[in-house]
Amino acid sequence: MEKLIIIGSGPAGLTAAIYSARAKLNPIVLEGKEPGGQLTTTTLVENWPGDEAGVMGPQLVLNMRKQAQKFGAKMVTSMVIGVDLKNKPFKVMTKDQTYETESLIIASGARARMLNLPRETELVGRGVHTCATCDGAFYRDKEVIIVGGGDAAMEEATFLTKFATKVYLINRTEAFKASKPMLERAEKNEKIEFILNTEIKEYLGDQKLTGVKLINNQTNEEKSMKIDGLFLAIGHTPNTEFLQGQLDLVKHGYIEPKNNVFTDIEGVFVAGDVADWRYRQAITAAGLGCMAALEAEKYLAE
């Protein structure tokens, strides 16, 4: 019987592990399919407080992991395939083992939706990005593409104009999912140029993105375009498949928290991008991980 299990090993899960381990809860962290989460595909993190020179994403994850282990957190590289939250103690199932626990923190994160083009994974962080707030500053005085047609795409395109000299917004249709105010704001920005009925067909460049091949899905006309960077803003998918039928899921599968980190089930807490479809930042995930651990400690004490 475990006191606390943490599902996920990104900044939310690892911060929860640091706090709960210091409180002598001896947490088990089930790291998941991709230990470290989205930070492991990030290059330089310049906005992590207290690190003036910036820190590489994988190194930041490693530092947090070591810190959690120093206090007694146990890391298990296993992916959760199911849970039973209907009865206590809670059950957490991996491919190899079933765990029982008095409390649970779900910090399984989310993954950016990709175009699934050849070499896309290799180019993430090398010209292909999924977070303008995180990486936009690297493209000062350069030209970039943003792919998407919703509010997030409009917001990130506008944000990128603070740095880039030109932002090309690629949308595969003439219609936009974005709200009218967000769309109008982007349309009024002289740095943003809309390219409609168009899709990315191919990434160009070997070690780093140097351009893209575009195709007009109305005329089938293809053209190559030199570009410095590309940002995907076509949504995120929360890692909640293992929770089907156990928790109420909203907004494309996200968990909607109560008072930041609580769920409908007493003793089950949530933290990070799995419940945050707005900010999706390492620092906000870490803050929620801290809150979830403190609430889990209080719950267990009571």
C-alpha positions in Angstrom: 0.0 0.0 0.0 1.5 3.3 -1.1 0.6 6.7 0.5 0.9 8.6 -2.7 1.4 7.8 -6.4 2.2 10.6 -8.9 1.4 9.9 -12.6 3.7 11.9 -14.8 7.2 13.2 -14.7 7.1 16.7 -16.2 7.5 19.9 -14.1 4.1 19.3 -12.4 4.8 15.7 -11.4 8.4 16.3 -10.4 7.6 19.3 -8.3 4.8 17.3 -6.6 7.4 14.6 -6.0 9.9 17.0 -4.4 7.3 18.5 -2.0 5.7 15.2 -1.1 9.1 13.4 -0.7 10.3 16.2 1.7 7.1 15.5 3.7 8.1 11.9 4.1 5.3 10.5 1.9 7.7 8.3 -0.1 5.9 9.0 -3.4 6.2 6.7 -6.4 6.5 8.6 -9.7 5.2 6.6 -12.7 7.2 8.5 -15.4 5.2 7.5 -18.4 6.1 6.8 -22.1 8.2 10.0 -22.4 9.8 10.8 -19.0 10.1 14.5 -18.6 7.2 15.4 -20.8 7.3 18.3 -23.3 10.3 19.9 -21.6 12.5 17.2 -23.0 11.9 18.5 -26.6 12.6 22.1 -25.6 15.9 23.6 -26.2 16.9 26.7 -24.1 14.4 27.7 -21.4 15.1 31.4 -20.8 12.1 32.2 -18.6 12.7 29.7 -15.7 13.0 32.0 -12.7 16.4 32.1 -11.0 18.4 30.8 -14.0 19.7 34.0 -15.6 21.6 32.3 -18.4 18.8 29.9 -19.2 18.7 26.2 -19.0 18.2 23.4 -21.6 14.9 21.7 -21.2 16.3 18.2 -20.7 18.7 19.5 -18.1 16.0 21.2 -16.2 14.0 17.9 -16.1 17.1 16.0 -15.0 17.8 18.6 -12.2 14.3 18.3 -10.9 14.3 14.5 -11.1 17.6 14.3 -9.1 16.2 16.7 -6.5 13.1 14.6 -6.0 15.2 11.4 -5.7 17.4 13.1 -3.1 14.4 13.5 -0.9 13.3 9.9 -1.4 10.9 9.9 -4.3 11.0 6.6 -6.3 11.0 6.8 -10.1 9.5 4.0 -12.1 9.7 4.2 -15.9 6.3 2.7 -16.6 3.3 3.9 -18.5 -0.1 3.8 -16.8 -2.7 1.9 -18.8 -5.6 2.2 -16.4 -6.9 3.2 -13.0 -9.7 2.2 -10.6 -10.9 5.3 -8.7 -14.3 4.0 -7.9 -13.0 2.1 -4.8 -10.5 2.8 -2.1 -7.6 2.1 -2.0 -7.2 3.4 -5.5 -5.6 1.1 -8.1 -3.1 2.2 -10.7 -2.3 -0.3 -13.4 0.8 -0.4 -15.6 1.7 -3.1 -18.1 3.8 -5.0 -15.5 2.2 -4.2 -12.2 -0.9 -3.0 -10.2 -0.3 -0.5 -7.4 -2.6 0.4 -4.6 -2.5 3.9 -3.1 -4.2 6.0 -0.5 -3.9 9.2 -2.7 -3.1 10.1 -6.3 -1.8 13.0 -8.2 -2.5 13.0 -11.9 0.1 15.0 -13.7 0.2 13.1 -17.0 0.5 16.3 -19.1 -0.5 16.9 -22.7 1.0 16.5 -26.1 1.0 19.0 -29.0 -0.9 18.0 -32.1 1.5 17.6 -34.9 1.3 17.5 -38.7 2.8 14.0 -38.7 5.2 14.8 -41.6 8.5 13.0 -42.2 11.3 14.1 -39.9 9.0 16.2 -37.8 10.1 14.7 -34.5 13.8 15.3 -35.4 13.1 19.0 -36.2 11.2 19.8 -33.0 13.4 22.4 -31.3 15.4 22.9 -34.4 13.1 25.2 -36.3 9.8 23.5 -35.5 8.1 24.6 -32.3 4.8 24.2 -30.5 4.9 27.1 -28.1 5.4 30.7 -29.3 5.5 32.0 -25.7 8.4 29.6 -25.0 10.5 30.0 -28.1 9.3 33.1 -30.0 12.2 35.2 -28.6 14.7 33.1 -30.6 13.3 34.6 -33.8 14.0 38.2 -33.3 14.3 39.9 -36.7 13.5 36.7 -38.6 10.6 35.4 -40.6 8.3 32.6 -39.2 5.2 30.6 -40.1 2.4 29.7 -37.7 0.0 26.9 -38.6 -3.6 27.1 -37.4 -6.9 28.9 -37.6 -8.2 29.1 -34.0 -7.9 31.6 -31.2 -4.5 30.1 -30.1 -3.1 30.6 -33.6 -4.2 34.2 -33.7 -2.9 34.9 -30.3 0.5 33.3 -30.9 0.8 35.0 -34.3 0.2 38.4 -32.7 2.7 37.5 -30.0 5.4 36.5 -32.5 5.2 39.9 -34.2 7.0 41.3 -31.1 10.1 39.6 -32.4 9.7 38.5 -36.0 9.8 40.8 -38.9 7.1 38.8 -40.7 4.6 36.1 -39.6 2.9 34.0 -42.2 -0.3 32.4 -40.9 -1.1 29.2 -42.8 -4.7 28.0 -42.7 -5.9 25.0 -44.7 -9.3 26.6 -45.4 -10.7 30.1 -45.9 -12.8 29.8 -42.7 -11.4 30.3 -39.3 -12.3 28.8 -36.0 -11.0 31.9 -34.2 -13.4 34.3 -32.6 -14.1 37.5 -34.5 -12.2 39.8 -32.1 -9.1 37.6 -32.2 -9.2 37.3 -36.0 -9.7 41.0 -36.5 -6.8 41.8 -34.2 -4.5 39.5 -36.3 -5.8 40.9 -39.6 -5.0 44.5 -38.5 -1.4 43.6 -37.7 0.8 44.6 -40.6 3.4 42.0 -39.8 0.9 39.1 -40.3 0.2 37.7 -43.8 -2.5 35.1 -44.2 -2.0 32.2 -46.6 -5.3 30.4 -47.0 -6.4 27.0 -48.5 -2.8 25.9 -47.9 -1.1 23.1 -46.1 2.5 22.2 -45.2 3.5 19.3 -47.4 7.2 18.9 -46.5 9.8 20.2 -44.1 13.1 21.4 -45.8 16.5 21.3 -44.2 18.7 18.6 -42.7 19.9 19.4 -39.2 17.7 22.5 -38.9 14.5 23.7 -40.6 15.4 26.0 -43.5 12.1 26.1 -45.3 8.8 24.3 -46.2 7.0 23.0 -49.2 3.5 24.3 -49.4 0.5 23.0 -51.4 -2.7 24.8 -52.2 -5.4 22.3 -51.6 -7.7 24.0 -54.1 -5.4 24.2 -57.1 -2.8 21.6 -56.1 -0.1 24.2 -56.8 3.1 23.6 -54.9 5.8 26.0 -53.9 8.8 26.1 -51.7 9.2 28.8 -49.1 12.3 29.8 -47.2 11.6 30.3 -43.5 13.5 30.6 -40.3 11.0 28.9 -37.9 7.6 27.3 -37.8 5.1 27.2 -34.9 2.3 24.7 -34.7 -0.9 26.0 -33.1 -3.4 23.3 -34.0 -4.2 22.3 -30.4 -3.0 19.9 -27.7 -4.2 16.4 -26.7 -4.2 15.7 -22.9 -2.9 12.4 -21.8 -6.1 11.1 -20.2 -6.9 8.0 -22.2 -6.3 5.9 -19.1 -8.9 7.8 -17.2 -11.9 7.0 -19.4 -14.9 6.1 -17.3 -13.1 7.1 -14.1 -13.2 10.9 -14.1 -15.4 13.4 -15.9 -13.4 14.8 -18.8 -14.1 18.1 -20.6 -12.7 20.3 -23.3 -11.3 17.7 -25.7 -10.4 15.3 -22.9 -8.9 17.6 -20.3 -9.6 17.3 -16.6 -11.4 20.4 -15.2 -10.0 21.0 -11.7 -11.9 22.3 -8.8 -10.1 25.0 -6.8 -6.9 24.5 -8.9 -6.0 20.9 -8.1 -9.0 19.1 -6.7 -11.1 16.5 -8.6 -14.6 15.1 -7.9 -12.9 12.2 -6.1 -11.6 12.8 -2.6 -7.9 11.9 -2.5 -7.3 12.4 -6.2 -5.6 15.6 -7.3 -4.5 17.0 -10.6 -1.7 19.3 -11.7 -0.1 20.7 -14.9 -1.1 20.6 -18.5 -3.5 17.7 -18.2 -5.8 20.2 -16.6 -4.5 23.5 -18.0 -5.5 24.3 -21.6 -4.7 28.0 -21.3 -1.2 28.7 -19.9 0.7 25.5 -20.6 4.0 26.7 -19.1 6.6 24.8 -17.1 6.4 27.3 -14.2 2.6 27.2 -13.9 2.7 23.4 -14.1 5.3 23.4 -11.3 3.2 25.7 -9.2 0.2 23.4 -9.5 2.4 20.4 -8.7 3.4 22.1 -5.5 -0.3 22.8 -4.6 -1.3 19.3 -5.4 1.4 17.8 -3.1 0.5 20.1 -0.2 -3.2 19.1 -0.5 -2.3 15.4 -0.7 -0.2 15.8 2.4 -3.1 17.5 4.2 -5.6 14.9 3.0 -3.4 12.0 4.2 -2.8 13.7 7.6 -6.6 14.0 8.1 
